[in-house]
């Protein structure tokens, strides 16, 4: 299992949710995101839509599975592009 903390640099949005779901769906690993006391599977668009966050929130990614290292890096890359305003 891999665990990483991520500071959210922008508010959540439907476009960002879709990017996260698309990225996560390419991996077999289970990927959980915890923000503001709630945890969801990032492969679930409905789950992400129930998890609103704001710039400055601290999130935790938990990834478990055969391709966990690649999955964690991929999700972090999506969030990094979002943080740079390239969504």
Buried (B, 14 or more C-beta within 10 A) or exposed (E): EBEEEBEBBBEBEEEBBEBBBEBBEEBEBBBBBBBEEEEBBBBBBEBBEEBBBEEEBEBEBBBBBEEBEBBBBBBBEBBEEBBEEEB
